[in-house]
Amino acid sequence: MVERPADDDYAECFRLSHQREFGFWLTKRRVLVDNVRVRSVGKSQTIHQLAIGESKEEAPVPISTTAVYFAVDGAAAKSLDTPVFDLERLKGGMAIAGPAIILNQTSTILVEPSCTAHIDGFGNVVIDVAEGSGRQDEYKSYKAPEEVPFDPIELSIFGHRFMSIAEQMGITLQRTAVSTNIKERLDFSCALFDPEGNLVANAPHLPVHLGSMQEAVRYQVRLLGADWKEGEVILTNHPVAGGTHLPDMTIISPVYEGGKPIFFVASRGHHADIGGI
């Protein structure tokens, strides 16, 4: 799908989009117009907040009181008498010191001890968290356990980022392929490796490929040593060098920084015209 170009040259616009998306262009193929979509855009009125009346009372009146357990200042949880308020009865300018519960027809708002809820002129509830106690102290004082060598959140984020790179490699490989084995049968796999050829992350592709691809990268790292040059890409299918069978071709591409490979990306795909009669 392409948008209407400024010069109305839909064919050139489609060619450029196809080249960018799939990496190639078939010059002798005719372009078939499958459908035309028309989109209309309308603008509605801007939604405005409705102001509520200002409070003339000194303090809001609770509708009831209930017992709620809170852990205050790191001590064991204890029961506190907690007033319950109806949000629809509250007026602008009112302040409610915690602990408190504010109810409306669809939700329950808990105001913890040492916090204060303010009702603004539109009926919104704004809660101020006091310094020196409560949740804010818990977050500020948190430290990762010493036995964990890395921050678990950071480790999870980067683990998913590495996995995403391998997945995007697979999507790009499928889109740029012409072979039915790659484009339709999805007979390929992609992964990332460290400077020694150890597996860092792989996409959920074919286990038979991924199980031995680490050894394929390690073999080339051992074979070439420091004799890698920027721009070079290794192509291998040898079963002794971490390959599976001859039709599975493995492409190993080093990524450089400061003149030396800092990690490797590899993709393995099944080619139909190797090893036949």
Backbone as CSV, one residue per row, in Angstrom:
resi,resn,N_x,N_y,N_z,CA_x,CA_y,CA_z,C_x,C_y,C_z
1,MET,0.845,-1.190,0.000,0.000,0.000,0.000,0.886,1.249,0.000
2,VAL,0.617,2.172,-0.921,1.367,3.424,-0.981,0.385,4.588,-0.955
3,GLU,0.809,5.695,-0.352,-0.019,6.892,-0.352,0.128,7.634,-1.677
4,ARG,-0.823,8.486,-1.974,-0.777,9.249,-3.213,0.441,10.164,-3.217
5,PRO,1.351,10.014,-4.187,2.541,10.864,-4.237,2.193,12.252,-4.775
6,ALA,3.075,13.199,-4.500,2.822,14.578,-4.916,2.749,14.701,-6.427
7,ASP,3.551,13.892,-7.174,3.558,13.982,-8.643,2.624,12.968,-9.296
8,ASP,1.849,12.234,-8.473,0.909,11.209,-8.952,1.582,10.071,-9.696
9,ASP,2.911,9.883,-9.507,3.622,8.761,-10.134,3.567,7.566,-9.176
10,TYR,2.431,6.860,-9.196,2.233,5.743,-8.278,3.229,4.616,-8.543
11,ALA,3.577,4.383,-9.803,4.481,3.280,-10.140,5.857,3.481,-9.498
12,GLU,6.397,4.704,-9.578,7.712,4.980,-9.002,7.641,4.945,-7.482
13,CYS,6.553,5.447,-6.935,6.387,5.411,-5.489,6.338,3.965,-4.980
14,PHE,5.623,3.108,-5.723,5.544,1.699,-5.346,6.906,1.029,-5.476
15,ARG,7.644,1.352,-6.546,8.966,0.738,-6.746,9.903,1.090,-5.589
16,LEU,9.926,2.356,-5.202,10.802,2.775,-4.107,10.405,2.113,-2.793
17,SER,9.110,2.004,-2.546,8.642,1.361,-1.311,9.007,-0.116,-1.300
18,HIS,8.859,-0.775,-2.445,9.203,-2.203,-2.547,10.697,-2.411,-2.348
19,GLN,11.502,-1.547,-2.944,12.960,-1.650,-2.800,13.378,-1.470,-1.341
20,ARG,12.761,-0.508,-0.668,13.097,-0.253,0.726,12.631,-1.392,1.625
21,GLU,11.462,-1.964,1.345,10.879,-2.979,2.215,11.513,-4.350,2.012
22,PHE,11.778,-4.722,0.741,12.222,-6.083,0.446,13.661,-6.176,-0.038
23,GLY,14.263,-5.050,-0.420,15.672,-5.087,-0.798,15.951,-5.387,-2.251
24,PHE,14.936,-5.558,-3.059,15.163,-5.846,-4.486,13.950,-5.372,-5.284
25,TRP,14.106,-5.348,-6.617,13.021,-4.961,-7.508,13.091,-5.818,-8.756
26,LEU,11.987,-6.428,-9.117,11.919,-7.276,-10.307,11.502,-6.405,-11.491
27,THR,12.464,-6.107,-12.355,12.258,-5.077,-13.388,11.254,-5.481,-14.452
28,LYS,11.094,-6.777,-14.715,10.240,-7.193,-15.831,8.850,-7.635,-15.377
29,ARG,8.515,-7.350,-14.131,7.180,-7.702,-13.643,6.244,-6.503,-13.750
30,ARG,5.003,-6.760,-14.171,4.009,-5.696,-14.214,3.408,-5.519,-12.827
31,VAL,3.021,-4.290,-12.517,2.425,-3.978,-11.220,0.912,-4.091,-11.339
32,LEU,0.313,-4.883,-10.453,-1.127,-5.072,-10.452,-1.742,-4.189,-9.366
33,VAL,-2.697,-3.344,-9.757,-3.421,-2.524,-8.783,-4.537,-3.389,-8.198
34,ASP,-4.404,-3.733,-6.928,-5.352,-4.656,-6.286,-6.572,-3.917,-5.766
35,ASN,-6.371,-2.777,-5.092,-7.504,-2.010,-4.607,-7.077,-0.573,-4.354
36,VAL,-8.050,0.285,-4.228,-7.818,1.697,-3.941,-8.589,2.036,-2.672
37,ARG,-7.910,2.685,-1.743,-8.535,3.074,-0.482,-8.649,4.592,-0.410
38,VAL,-9.786,5.061,0.055,-10.022,6.487,0.242,-10.264,6.722,1.723
39,ARG,-9.606,7.707,2.276,-9.736,8.016,3.696,-10.223,9.450,3.860
40,SER,-11.226,9.619,4.711,-11.701,10.968,5.027,-11.428,11.231,6.498
41,VAL,-11.145,12.494,6.812,-10.806,12.885,8.174,-11.789,13.951,8.631
42,GLY,-12.412,13.718,9.775,-13.315,14.703,10.350,-12.833,15.119,11.723
43,LYS,-13.206,16.299,12.145,-12.786,16.810,13.441,-14.015,17.020,14.329
44,SER,-13.916,16.495,15.531,-15.005,16.666,16.486,-14.678,17.834,17.419
45,GLN,-15.638,18.190,18.230,-15.418,19.268,19.167,-14.450,18.843,20.262
46,THR,-13.672,19.770,20.736,-12.717,19.495,21.800,-13.448,19.234,23.111
47,ILE,-13.029,18.191,23.809,-13.642,17.861,25.085,-13.063,18.757,26.174
48,HIS,-13.906,19.392,26.942,-13.468,20.268,28.013,-13.864,19.659,29.355
49,GLN,-13.021,19.866,30.353,-13.360,19.431,31.693,-14.465,20.320,32.264
50,LEU,-15.363,19.701,33.024,-16.449,20.439,33.645,-16.035,20.857,35.045
51,ALA,-16.141,22.124,35.337,-15.768,22.626,36.648,-16.813,22.226,37.682
52,ILE,-16.342,21.954,38.901,-17.239,21.654,40.014,-17.213,22.819,40.996
53,GLY,-18.169,22.828,41.899,-18.244,23.927,42.848,-17.103,23.924,43.836
54,GLU,-16.738,25.106,44.297,-15.703,25.231,45.311,-16.279,24.901,46.688
55,SER,-15.413,24.399,47.553,-15.844,23.992,48.889,-16.093,25.204,49.782
56,LYS,-17.215,25.162,50.527,-17.494,26.164,51.543,-17.371,25.576,52.944
57,GLU,-17.049,24.272,52.992,-16.901,23.601,54.269,-15.443,23.623,54.691
58,GLU,-15.199,23.557,55.976,-13.823,23.566,56.475,-13.123,22.238,56.164
59,ALA,-13.835,21.128,56.242,-13.229,19.817,55.999,-14.265,18.884,55.392
60,PRO,-13.859,17.954,54.534,-14.818,17.004,53.966,-15.328,16.043,55.028
61,VAL,-16.567,15.601,54.868,-17.197,14.713,55.842,-17.189,13.287,55.295
62,PRO,-16.593,12.331,56.019,-16.580,10.947,55.534,-17.963,10.327,55.626
63,ILE,-18.199,9.332,54.760,-19.477,8.623,54.786,-19.427,7.440,55.743
64,SER,-18.195,6.983,56.071,-18.038,5.891,57.031,-16.577,5.808,57.430
65,THR,-16.281,4.887,58.340,-14.907,4.612,58.762,-14.690,3.106,58.774
66,THR,-13.512,2.669,58.316,-13.213,1.238,58.281,-11.781,1.017,58.737
67,ALA,-11.467,-0.211,59.137,-10.115,-0.559,59.582,-9.285,-1.041,58.390
68,VAL,-8.113,-0.453,58.194,-7.200,-0.827,57.103,-5.816,-1.042,57.699
69,TYR,-5.135,-2.079,57.245,-3.797,-2.371,57.756,-2.748,-1.657,56.900
70,PHE,-1.842,-0.954,57.570,-0.745,-0.254,56.907,0.556,-0.581,57.633
71,ALA,1.659,-0.669,56.859,2.992,-0.770,57.444,3.608,0.618,57.399
72,VAL,3.770,1.240,58.561,4.228,2.623,58.646,5.662,2.659,59.164
73,ASP,6.535,3.418,58.464,7.933,3.613,58.865,8.670,2.296,59.073
74,GLY,8.387,1.336,58.233,9.105,0.069,58.292,8.659,-0.870,59.382
75,ALA,7.692,-0.461,60.198,7.210,-1.318,61.282,6.220,-2.342,60.741
76,ALA,5.871,-3.300,61.590,4.900,-4.307,61.184,3.548,-3.646,60.916
77,ALA,2.776,-4.234,60.012,1.475,-3.666,59.658,0.554,-3.651,60.868
78,LYS,-0.188,-2.558,60.984,-1.149,-2.449,62.069,-2.422,-1.795,61.552
79,SER,-3.494,-2.039,62.259,-4.802,-1.539,61.848,-4.949,-0.064,62.192
80,LEU,-5.428,0.710,61.234,-5.686,2.132,61.442,-7.129,2.437,61.050
81,ASP,-7.804,3.236,61.855,-9.151,3.679,61.499,-9.056,4.626,60.311
82,THR,-9.667,4.243,59.216,-9.518,4.967,57.953,-10.862,5.513,57.498
83,PRO,-10.992,6.823,57.344,-12.262,7.400,56.868,-12.473,7.104,55.380
84,VAL,-13.735,6.948,55.019,-14.117,6.650,53.632,-14.929,7.831,53.107
85,PHE,-14.561,8.340,51.906,-15.218,9.501,51.319,-15.854,9.130,49.982
86,ASP,-16.929,9.821,49.649,-17.585,9.687,48.350,-17.075,10.813,47.452
87,LEU,-16.426,10.465,46.351,-15.810,11.468,45.480,-16.836,12.460,44.943
88,GLU,-18.053,12.002,44.681,-19.067,12.887,44.097,-19.517,13.954,45.091
89,ARG,-19.276,13.752,46.376,-19.677,14.736,47.382,-18.556,15.738,47.688
90,LEU,-17.366,15.478,47.163,-16.233,16.347,47.455,-16.242,17.555,46.518
91,LYS,-15.773,18.684,47.013,-15.752,19.925,46.251,-14.310,20.369,46.001
92,GLY,-14.169,21.263,45.049,-12.857,21.786,44.725,-12.219,22.509,45.889
93,GLY,-10.911,22.287,46.085,-10.193,22.935,47.158,-10.102,22.124,48.426
94,MET,-10.828,20.997,48.483,-10.761,20.169,49.681,-9.454,19.384,49.733
95,ALA,-8.964,19.123,50.937,-7.755,18.325,51.146,-8.078,17.215,52.128
96,ILE,-7.606,16.009,51.836,-7.863,14.839,52.679,-6.521,14.236,53.060
97,ALA,-6.214,14.235,54.345,-4.962,13.653,54.821,-5.120,12.155,54.992
98,GLY,-4.064,11.407,54.579,-4.104,9.964,54.722,-3.894,9.518,56.144
99,PRO,-4.342,8.317,56.522,-4.928,7.350,55.595,-6.388,7.675,55.293
100,ALA,-6.805,7.369,54.065,-8.181,7.624,53.654,-8.499,6.771,52.437
101,ILE,-9.784,6.551,52.219,-10.275,5.850,51.031,-11.280,6.760,50.343
102,ILE,-11.137,6.943,49.023,-12.056,7.765,48.242,-12.728,6.852,47.215
103,LEU,-14.047,6.810,47.242,-14.809,5.926,46.362,-15.552,6.733,45.306
104,ASN,-15.699,6.130,44.117,-16.697,6.606,43.171,-17.343,5.379,42.537
105,GLN,-18.104,5.556,41.471,-18.892,4.450,40.942,-18.043,3.387,40.242
106,THR,-16.830,3.725,39.855,-16.036,2.773,39.070,-14.681,2.430,39.661
107,SER,-14.259,3.090,40.750,-12.911,2.833,41.247,-12.801,3.169,42.723
108,THR,-11.685,2.720,43.314,-11.366,3.000,44.711,-9.976,3.599,44.786
109,ILE,-9.828,4.735,45.433,-8.540,5.408,45.576,-8.096,5.290,47.033
110,LEU,-6.881,4.780,47.246,-6.329,4.645,48.589,-5.285,5.731,48.810
111,VAL,-5.484,6.522,49.836,-4.524,7.549,50.224,-3.755,7.007,51.423
112,GLU,-2.478,6.731,51.262,-1.695,6.112,52.323,-1.322,7.126,53.406
113,PRO,-0.919,6.641,54.575,-0.465,7.556,55.623,0.678,8.437,55.129
114,SER,0.754,9.648,55.622,1.759,10.649,55.235,1.553,11.182,53.831
115,CYS,0.417,10.833,53.207,0.077,11.390,51.899,-1.177,12.259,52.043
116,THR,-1.353,13.182,51.112,-2.504,14.081,51.160,-3.144,14.161,49.780
117,ALA,-4.468,13.982,49.743,-5.217,14.077,48.483,-5.863,15.448,48.389
118,HIS,-5.689,16.102,47.239,-6.290,17.412,46.992,-7.300,17.275,45.852
119,ILE,-8.445,17.906,46.011,-9.462,17.916,44.968,-9.361,19.244,44.237
120,ASP,-9.105,19.176,42.907,-8.974,20.439,42.176,-10.334,20.926,41.700
121,GLY,-10.344,22.045,40.958,-11.587,22.671,40.541,-12.397,21.876,39.544
122,PHE,-11.827,20.744,38.994,-12.545,19.920,38.033,-12.885,18.542,38.599
123,GLY,-12.640,18.354,39.893,-12.960,17.080,40.513,-11.876,16.040,40.391
124,ASN,-10.699,16.424,39.874,-9.576,15.495,39.806,-8.940,15.331,41.183
125,VAL,-8.439,14.132,41.455,-7.777,13.859,42.722,-6.269,13.870,42.497
126,VAL,-5.566,14.786,43.182,-4.112,14.897,43.086,-3.530,14.502,44.437
127,ILE,-2.671,13.468,44.461,-2.123,12.966,45.719,-0.665,13.381,45.845
128,ASP,-0.332,14.048,46.933,1.046,14.428,47.243,1.641,13.375,48.166
129,VAL,2.795,12.807,47.760,3.492,11.814,48.578,4.547,12.541,49.387
130,ALA,4.463,12.449,50.703,5.357,13.208,51.578,6.764,12.626,51.551
131,GLU,7.761,13.493,51.686,9.147,13.054,51.798,9.384,12.408,53.156
132,GLY,10.281,11.425,53.186,10.730,10.875,54.464,9.962,9.683,54.953
133,SER,8.910,9.248,54.260,8.180,8.069,54.713,7.384,7.504,53.558
134,GLY,6.821,6.327,53.798,5.931,5.723,52.819,6.672,5.139,51.635
135,ARG,5.953,5.051,50.476,6.460,4.369,49.282,7.727,5.012,48.746
136,GLN,7.787,6.335,48.808,8.931,7.027,48.224,10.230,6.569,48.867
137,ASP,10.209,6.393,50.222,11.401,5.907,50.912,11.761,4.499,50.481
138,GLU,10.736,3.646,50.270,11.001,2.265,49.871,11.732,2.232,48.537
139,TYR,11.298,3.055,47.570,11.936,3.052,46.261,13.348,3.626,46.321
140,LYS,13.528,4.714,47.128,14.841,5.347,47.203,15.870,4.445,47.891
141,SER,15.415,3.666,48.874,16.354,2.853,49.651,16.596,1.473,49.047
142,TYR,15.892,1.145,47.940,16.066,-0.190,47.359,17.461,-0.354,46.767
143,LYS,18.080,-1.490,47.073,19.357,-1.857,46.479,19.282,-3.308,46.027
144,ALA,19.866,-3.570,44.876,19.864,-4.941,44.379,20.670,-5.831,45.318
145,PRO,20.242,-7.074,45.550,21.006,-7.979,46.416,22.431,-8.150,45.916
146,GLU,23.370,-8.277,46.873,24.779,-8.357,46.495,25.093,-9.612,45.699
147,GLU,24.327,-10.687,45.919,24.652,-11.928,45.221,24.263,-11.885,43.741
148,VAL,23.472,-10.864,43.327,23.110,-10.725,41.918,24.178,-9.894,41.215
149,PRO,24.932,-10.457,40.248,26.042,-9.713,39.637,25.583,-8.546,38.768
150,PHE,24.353,-8.608,38.249,23.855,-7.541,37.401,22.475,-7.125,37.893
151,ASP,22.114,-5.894,37.568,20.782,-5.440,37.907,19.765,-6.282,37.130
152,PRO,18.819,-6.940,37.794,17.913,-7.862,37.091,17.032,-7.172,36.066
153,ILE,16.640,-5.915,36.331,15.802,-5.203,35.374,16.604,-4.870,34.118
154,GLU,17.836,-4.367,34.313,18.688,-4.039,33.171,19.009,-5.291,32.369
155,LEU,19.263,-6.406,33.071,19.575,-7.662,32.395,18.406,-8.117,31.532
156,SER,17.191,-7.988,32.052,16.002,-8.382,31.297,15.797,-7.487,30.077
157,ILE,16.007,-6.176,30.248,15.827,-5.245,29.131,16.782,-5.565,27.991
158,PHE,18.075,-5.747,28.324,19.047,-6.009,27.269,18.866,-7.406,26.676
159,GLY,18.446,-8.369,27.494,18.163,-9.694,26.957,17.087,-9.650,25.894
160,HIS,16.029,-8.891,26.158,14.954,-8.764,25.177,15.396,-7.953,23.966
161,ARG,16.275,-6.967,24.175,16.769,-6.185,23.032,17.605,-7.059,22.097
162,PHE,18.472,-7.898,22.676,19.279,-8.799,21.847,18.378,-9.781,21.098
163,MET,17.371,-10.316,21.802,16.432,-11.227,21.157,15.707,-10.526,20.007
164,SER,15.333,-9.259,20.224,14.627,-8.508,19.190,15.493,-8.315,17.948
165,ILE,16.811,-8.092,18.150,17.710,-7.943,16.996,17.689,-9.207,16.154
166,ALA,17.785,-10.379,16.809,17.773,-11.648,16.078,16.442,-11.845,15.355
167,GLU,15.345,-11.449,15.992,14.037,-11.584,15.350,13.934,-10.676,14.129
168,GLN,14.438,-9.438,14.244,14.400,-8.516,13.110,15.295,-8.996,11.972
169,MET,16.417,-9.654,12.317,17.259,-10.260,11.280,16.446,-11.261,10.469
170,GLY,15.661,-12.099,11.179,14.852,-13.099,10.489,13.799,-12.476,9.600
171,ILE,13.149,-11.398,10.080,12.134,-10.722,9.262,12.760,-10.131,8.009
172,THR,13.939,-9.504,8.167,14.627,-8.908,7.012,15.042,-9.984,6.023
173,LEU,15.561,-11.117,6.540,15.980,-12.209,5.662,14.803,-12.738,4.857
174,GLN,13.663,-12.924,5.511,12.483,-13.426,4.805,12.007,-12.436,3.748
175,ARG,12.000,-11.146,4.076,11.494,-10.149,3.137,12.385,-9.990,1.919
176,THR,13.686,-10.091,2.117,14.606,-9.876,0.999,14.824,-11.130,0.176
177,ALA,14.320,-12.276,0.626,14.559,-13.532,-0.078,13.658,-13.674,-1.301
178,VAL,14.153,-14.405,-2.279,13.367,-14.803,-3.443,13.062,-16.291,-3.380
179,SER,13.932,-17.053,-2.698,13.786,-18.502,-2.594,12.527,-18.872,-1.822
180,THR,11.811,-19.878,-2.331,10.638,-20.407,-1.626,11.030,-21.015,-0.293
181,ASN,12.204,-21.618,-0.218,12.668,-22.226,1.033,12.751,-21.195,2.161
182,ILE,13.165,-20.002,1.813,13.320,-18.960,2.827,12.022,-18.189,3.008
183,LYS,11.428,-17.752,1.927,10.282,-16.842,1.995,9.009,-17.536,2.458
184,GLU,8.788,-18.785,2.018,7.545,-19.475,2.332,7.725,-20.553,3.400
185,ARG,8.773,-21.388,3.272,8.982,-22.479,4.224,9.653,-22.022,5.507
186,LEU,10.224,-20.807,5.493,10.894,-20.234,6.679,11.983,-21.169,7.201
187,ASP,12.744,-21.763,6.283,13.818,-22.697,6.649,15.107,-21.908,6.865
188,PHE,15.139,-21.113,7.937,16.319,-20.304,8.238,16.339,-20.004,9.727
189,SER,17.480,-19.529,10.222,17.624,-19.148,11.629,18.633,-18.011,11.734
190,CYS,18.475,-17.173,12.775,19.357,-16.020,12.990,19.730,-15.928,14.469
191,ALA,20.967,-15.451,14.736,21.426,-15.354,16.123,22.568,-14.354,16.234
192,LEU,22.865,-13.935,17.494,23.979,-13.039,17.819,24.990,-13.797,18.669
193,PHE,26.285,-13.447,18.488,27.357,-14.140,19.193,28.373,-13.127,19.711
194,ASP,29.049,-13.480,20.801,30.062,-12.590,21.378,31.378,-12.715,20.610
195,PRO,32.423,-11.955,20.978,33.678,-11.985,20.199,34.345,-13.356,20.130
196,GLU,34.050,-14.259,21.068,34.617,-15.611,21.035,33.722,-16.594,20.290
197,GLY,32.566,-16.133,19.831,31.665,-17.013,19.107,30.627,-17.689,19.985
198,ASN,30.514,-17.280,21.250,29.514,-17.861,22.138,28.142,-17.245,21.853
199,LEU,27.118,-18.071,21.906,25.764,-17.614,21.622,25.301,-16.619,22.680
200,VAL,24.787,-15.459,22.233,24.240,-14.443,23.129,22.715,-14.481,23.095
201,ALA,22.135,-14.496,21.902,20.671,-14.526,21.771,20.321,-15.063,20.398
202,ASN,19.250,-15.829,20.342,18.753,-16.310,19.056,17.249,-16.138,18.993
203,ALA,16.744,-15.941,17.798,15.296,-15.868,17.614,14.730,-17.286,17.649
204,PRO,13.429,-17.438,17.911,12.828,-18.782,17.968,12.625,-19.379,16.581
205,HIS,13.741,-19.701,15.924,13.680,-20.277,14.589,13.843,-21.792,14.666
206,LEU,14.741,-22.392,13.888,14.840,-23.855,13.819,15.887,-24.381,14.802
207,PRO,15.510,-25.255,15.729,16.479,-25.790,16.699,17.649,-26.513,16.049
208,VAL,17.414,-27.225,14.937,18.511,-27.973,14.301,19.584,-27.026,13.777
209,HIS,19.184,-25.817,13.405,20.161,-24.811,12.977,20.892,-24.218,14.173
210,LEU,20.112,-23.815,15.180,20.668,-23.043,16.285,21.566,-23.867,17.184
211,GLY,21.302,-25.182,17.274,22.099,-26.020,18.157,23.564,-26.069,17.773
212,SER,23.854,-26.003,16.485,25.238,-26.117,16.036,25.809,-24.812,15.487
213,MET,24.983,-23.754,15.393,25.498,-22.516,14.798,26.583,-21.885,15.661
214,GLN,26.498,-22.061,16.982,27.539,-21.528,17.854,28.892,-22.116,17.505
215,GLU,28.933,-23.432,17.261,30.202,-24.065,16.915,30.690,-23.605,15.544
216,ALA,29.748,-23.294,14.629,30.140,-22.792,13.316,30.852,-21.450,13.444
217,VAL,30.352,-20.570,14.326,30.990,-19.266,14.528,32.314,-19.446,15.274
218,ARG,32.330,-20.275,16.308,33.564,-20.528,17.049,34.660,-21.070,16.141
219,TYR,34.286,-21.966,15.236,35.272,-22.576,14.334,35.951,-21.504,13.495
220,GLN,35.171,-20.575,12.947,35.752,-19.531,12.117,36.591,-18.557,12.939
221,VAL,36.183,-18.299,14.189,36.971,-17.432,15.070,38.324,-18.081,15.366
222,ARG,38.307,-19.401,15.636,39.564,-20.117,15.891,40.413,-20.184,14.623
223,LEU,39.770,-20.404,13.485,40.494,-20.578,12.223,41.166,-19.283,11.777
224,LEU,40.453,-18.166,11.879,40.972,-16.897,11.367,41.724,-16.107,12.431
225,GLY,41.436,-16.356,13.710,42.124,-15.616,14.763,41.892,-14.124,14.619
226,ALA,42.978,-13.365,14.524,42.878,-11.911,14.378,42.834,-11.475,12.916
227,ASP,42.808,-12.438,12.009,42.870,-12.135,10.576,41.481,-11.852,10.013
228,TRP,40.744,-10.971,10.684,39.452,-10.516,10.175,39.627,-9.114,9.616
229,LYS,38.998,-8.835,8.501,39.077,-7.517,7.883,37.669,-6.957,7.745
230,GLU,37.542,-5.656,7.998,36.228,-5.025,7.903,35.661,-5.177,6.499
231,GLY,34.394,-5.508,6.429,33.727,-5.709,5.150,33.670,-7.159,4.727
232,GLU,34.485,-8.014,5.346,34.471,-9.429,4.990,33.288,-10.140,5.650
233,VAL,32.724,-11.087,4.931,31.640,-11.929,5.437,32.004,-13.374,5.136
234,ILE,31.852,-14.252,6.127,32.223,-15.652,5.965,31.003,-16.465,5.559
235,LEU,31.150,-17.284,4.538,30.103,-18.211,4.099,30.611,-19.632,4.284
236,THR,29.890,-20.447,5.047,30.343,-21.816,5.310,29.161,-22.775,5.345
237,ASN,29.425,-24.009,4.919,28.412,-25.063,5.036,29.045,-26.396,5.427
238,HIS,30.314,-26.392,5.876,31.043,-27.630,6.135,30.529,-28.292,7.416
239,PRO,30.068,-29.549,7.351,29.569,-30.233,8.550,30.618,-30.366,9.653
240,VAL,31.898,-30.451,9.292,32.940,-30.558,10.305,33.120,-29.235,11.046
241,ALA,32.776,-28.133,10.386,32.973,-26.799,10.968,31.672,-26.254,11.538
242,GLY,30.903,-27.111,12.193,29.682,-26.650,12.832,28.481,-26.574,11.921
243,GLY,28.584,-27.129,10.718,27.440,-27.131,9.814,26.517,-28.299,10.099
244,THR,25.345,-28.305,9.471,24.405,-29.418,9.631,24.502,-30.324,8.409
245,HIS,23.867,-29.952,7.299,24.085,-30.664,6.044,24.396,-29.640,4.968
246,LEU,24.876,-30.104,3.850,25.436,-29.206,2.842,24.486,-28.079,2.397
247,PRO,23.180,-28.321,2.247,22.318,-27.225,1.794,22.160,-26.088,2.798
248,ASP,22.520,-26.312,4.070,22.399,-25.236,5.066,23.628,-24.339,5.006
249,MET,23.451,-23.149,4.421,24.542,-22.198,4.267,24.494,-21.198,5.420
250,THR,25.649,-20.975,6.056,25.731,-20.069,7.193,26.531,-18.833,6.813
251,ILE,25.929,-17.669,7.016,26.580,-16.389,6.762,26.983,-15.794,8.112
252,ILE,28.258,-15.496,8.308,28.766,-14.943,9.559,29.318,-13.548,9.272
253,SER,28.756,-12.546,9.926,29.148,-11.156,9.675,29.651,-10.531,10.978
254,PRO,30.917,-10.127,11.028,31.427,-9.441,12.226,30.977,-7.980,12.259
255,VAL,30.746,-7.483,13.458,30.424,-6.066,13.666,31.623,-5.426,14.351
256,TYR,32.148,-4.363,13.765,33.421,-3.786,14.209,33.230,-2.535,15.042
257,GLU,34.167,-2.337,15.958,34.328,-1.078,16.676,35.802,-0.948,17.050
258,GLY,36.392,0.174,16.710,37.805,0.373,16.999,38.714,-0.567,16.230
259,GLY,38.272,-1.004,15.052,39.116,-1.843,14.207,39.109,-3.321,14.530
260,LYS,38.260,-3.774,15.466,38.224,-5.203,15.785,36.769,-5.633,15.980
261,PRO,36.482,-6.919,15.710,35.107,-7.405,15.876,34.712,-7.395,17.358
262,ILE,33.564,-6.798,17.661,33.072,-6.789,19.046,31.934,-7.791,19.228
263,PHE,31.275,-8.202,18.151,30.348,-9.329,18.203,30.061,-9.767,16.770
264,PHE,29.379,-10.891,16.633,29.070,-11.461,15.332,27.569,-11.683,15.211
265,VAL,27.055,-11.500,14.001,25.689,-11.913,13.689,25.780,-13.008,12.630
266,ALA,24.919,-13.995,12.730,24.968,-15.122,11.793,23.557,-15.524,11.411
267,SER,23.396,-15.943,10.171,22.116,-16.461,9.678,22.385,-17.721,8.878
268,ARG,21.546,-18.700,9.043,21.696,-19.989,8.348,20.413,-20.273,7.602
269,GLY,20.529,-20.557,6.305,19.355,-20.829,5.484,19.568,-22.043,4.599
270,HIS,18.468,-22.721,4.297,18.512,-23.936,3.474,18.387,-23.558,1.995
271,HIS,19.400,-23.915,1.222,19.384,-23.676,-0.203,19.016,-24.974,-0.940
272,ALA,18.131,-24.844,-1.917,17.591,-26.055,-2.555,18.529,-26.659,-3.583
273,ASP,19.531,-25.910,-4.073,20.306,-26.365,-5.221,21.736,-26.783,-4.826
274,ILE,21.932,-27.296,-3.604,23.248,-27.776,-3.169,23.100,-29.198,-2.666
275,GLY,23.916,-30.093,-3.163,23.919,-31.458,-2.682,22.942,-32.372,-3.411
276,GLY,22.294,-31.912,-4.466,21.372,-32.767,-5.204,22.107,-33.551,-6.292
277,ILE,21.325,-34.178,-7.151,21.932,-35.013,-8.196,22.576,-34.179,-9.284
